[in-house]
Amino acid sequence: MDIKIEDLKYEDIEECYKLNMDIFNENRDLQEIKDLYKKYSGMKDTYRYLVAKVDGKIVGYTSCIIGYNLFDGKHPFMTLWYVGTHPDYRRKGVATKLFQTIEEIARENHCELIYFTSEMYRKDAHAFYEKMGYAQNKSKAFIKYL
């Protein structure tokens, strides 16, 4: 299977939108997503929207955000949001290739670490992350939706 990882293109937003709404059982406004893409997609030193494609079909996605901590800001960090793979393409190397690209981008930007959260029930995903070298730390993620 030929898996290609690339930056999300504007013309692929609707396909990517459907994949993400299906994977994460959410309902977001498509126009708002298009507007946000237009606003941030050119800021590749801070925002990267990556898709995994097989035969031209989007089968995986993540948002990468690179930031600095003011008091420990010599090296940036990367945060991931919405890491997802289409159910029919899981365990076929898609997420592995996606994470290899994520790590390559993080290294190119001299990131100190990659940080993300995962829903507690996603045990299979957790096993994959650990296999890729990611460790659960003793921190807890706290989230307040506004």
Backbone torsions as a table, in degrees:
resi	resn	phi	psi	omega
1	MET	NA	128.6	179.8
2	ASP	-92.3	109.2	-177.8
3	ILE	-104.7	124.9	178.0
4	LYS	-114.8	132.7	175.6
5	ILE	-108.3	129.2	-179.3
6	GLU	-149.7	166.1	174.5
7	ASP	-69.4	140.2	177.5
8	LEU	-59.9	134.7	175.5
9	LYS	-102.7	151.9	-178.3
10	TYR	-54.6	-41.6	-177.3
11	GLU	-68.2	-11.8	179.3
12	ASP	-100.2	1.2	-174.4
13	ILE	-61.2	-43.1	-176.7
14	GLU	-63.7	-40.9	177.4
15	GLU	-65.7	-42.5	178.8
16	CYS	-65.9	-39.4	177.9
17	TYR	-57.9	-48.6	-179.4
18	LYS	-61.3	-44.2	178.3
19	LEU	-58.1	-48.2	-177.5
20	ASN	-67.3	-39.1	179.0
21	MET	-65.6	-35.7	177.9
22	ASP	-70.4	-45.9	-177.1
23	ILE	-65.1	-44.4	-171.4
24	PHE	-102.0	6.5	178.2
25	ASN	49.5	49.3	-179.9
26	GLU	-120.9	166.7	177.0
27	ASN	-136.2	98.1	-179.9
28	ARG	-109.1	163.2	179.5
29	ASP	-79.8	118.8	-177.0
30	LEU	-61.8	-41.9	-179.0
31	GLN	-63.6	-37.9	177.1
32	GLU	-61.7	-40.0	178.9
33	ILE	-65.3	-42.8	177.3
34	LYS	-61.5	-42.4	179.1
35	ASP	-63.7	-42.8	178.2
36	LEU	-64.2	-39.3	177.6
37	TYR	-60.0	-46.9	179.1
38	LYS	-60.1	-38.0	-177.5
39	LYS	-70.7	-41.3	-169.6
40	TYR	-109.3	-16.9	-172.0
41	SER	-64.5	-23.8	178.7
42	GLY	-81.2	-7.1	-177.6
43	MET	-96.6	62.0	-172.4
44	LYS	-67.1	-14.0	175.8
45	ASP	-79.2	-10.2	179.2
46	THR	-123.2	-41.3	-175.4
47	TYR	-121.5	130.7	172.9
48	ARG	-132.8	128.6	176.3
49	TYR	-112.6	108.8	-173.9
50	LEU	-106.4	141.4	174.1
51	VAL	-124.4	149.4	171.6
52	ALA	-105.7	131.0	-180.0
53	LYS	-123.3	140.9	172.1
54	VAL	-127.5	122.8	-177.0
55	ASP	52.0	39.0	177.7
56	GLY	79.8	-4.0	-179.4
57	LYS	-96.3	134.0	177.1
58	ILE	-74.7	122.0	-177.6
59	VAL	-124.7	-1.2	178.5
60	GLY	-157.8	159.0	-176.4
61	TYR	-159.3	151.1	165.3
62	THR	-157.7	155.9	170.4
63	SER	-106.5	130.7	177.2
64	CYS	-114.0	130.7	178.7
65	ILE	-125.2	125.8	-179.7
66	ILE	-105.4	128.0	-178.0
67	GLY	-141.6	173.1	179.3
68	TYR	-125.0	143.4	171.0
69	ASN	-93.7	128.3	-176.1
70	LEU	-56.0	-40.8	-174.2
71	PHE	-93.6	-5.3	175.9
72	ASP	-143.0	48.2	-168.2
73	GLY	-97.5	15.1	179.0
74	LYS	-62.2	-38.8	178.3
75	HIS	-122.1	135.2	179.2
76	PRO	-73.7	172.2	173.6
77	PHE	-124.7	162.1	176.3
78	MET	-119.5	134.7	174.5
79	THR	-114.8	137.8	177.3
80	LEU	-108.5	143.2	174.2
81	TRP	-132.4	143.5	176.3
82	TYR	55.5	62.5	171.9
83	VAL	-85.8	117.4	-177.4
84	GLY	-150.7	149.5	176.4
85	THR	-130.7	137.7	177.2
86	HIS	-55.7	135.2	-177.3
87	PRO	-53.6	-33.7	-179.7
88	ASP	-72.5	-11.2	-176.3
89	TYR	-116.1	9.3	177.1
90	ARG	-73.6	148.2	-179.1
91	ARG	64.1	29.0	178.5
92	LYS	-125.7	13.1	175.8
93	GLY	94.8	-2.7	-178.0
94	VAL	-65.1	-53.2	-178.7
95	ALA	-64.9	-35.7	177.5
96	THR	-60.5	-47.1	179.8
97	LYS	-66.2	-38.1	177.9
98	LEU	-61.7	-46.2	179.8
99	PHE	-68.0	-33.2	175.6
100	GLN	-61.9	-40.9	178.5
101	THR	-69.2	-41.6	176.7
102	ILE	-56.1	-48.6	-178.1
103	GLU	-66.1	-35.9	176.7
104	GLU	-62.5	-45.3	178.1
105	ILE	-63.6	-42.6	179.0
106	ALA	-60.9	-43.5	179.0
107	ARG	-65.2	-43.1	178.9
108	GLU	-59.1	-29.9	-179.4
109	ASN	-97.2	10.0	176.9
110	HIS	59.9	32.8	178.6
111	CYS	-67.1	141.7	179.7
112	GLU	-79.9	-33.2	-177.8
113	LEU	-158.2	165.5	173.9
114	ILE	-118.5	130.2	-176.0
115	TYR	-127.0	137.3	173.0
116	PHE	-158.4	162.3	175.8
117	THR	-112.0	163.6	178.1
118	SER	-145.5	140.3	178.9
119	GLU	-58.4	141.4	-174.8
120	MET	-57.2	-32.9	-175.1
121	TYR	-78.0	-8.4	-174.4
122	ARG	-85.4	59.7	-174.6
123	LYS	-59.7	-41.0	179.0
124	ASP	-63.0	-40.8	177.7
125	ALA	-64.0	-40.4	179.5
126	HIS	-61.0	-41.8	178.9
127	ALA	-63.5	-39.5	177.0
128	PHE	-63.2	-46.1	-179.2
129	TYR	-59.6	-42.5	179.0
130	GLU	-64.5	-39.6	177.5
131	LYS	-62.4	-31.2	179.3
132	MET	-82.0	-0.5	176.1
133	GLY	99.8	5.6	178.1
134	TYR	-87.8	139.8	-177.3
135	ALA	-119.1	142.9	170.3
136	GLN	-74.6	131.2	177.2
137	ASN	-101.3	-177.0	-176.1
138	LYS	-84.9	1.7	178.0
139	SER	-76.6	158.3	172.6
140	LYS	-117.6	142.4	176.1
141	ALA	-86.9	134.5	176.3
142	PHE	-117.7	128.6	-176.8
143	ILE	-131.7	134.8	173.3
144	LYS	-127.2	114.2	179.2
145	TYR	-80.6	131.0	-178.3
146	LEU	-109.6	NA	NA
